[in-house]
């Protein structure tokens, strides 16, 4: 999750920095500096990061430690 949060932080800064380009591309649909848009995208990325970390962690907890150590 540290990498996810670092990526979200850097991505948010980049999104704010490139907002002028986004405003030109959106052509009046929704503002590039709209807080709800940034919050929604950030929330989506955090959820995806949590799921990406949770699924392998859950699978790893099902393995017997003795079996895992034998294969090493």
ABEGO torsion letter per residue (X at the ends): XAAAAAAAAAAAAAAAAAAAAAAAAAGGABBAABAAAAAAAAAAAAAAAAAAAAAAAAAAAABBAAAAAAAX
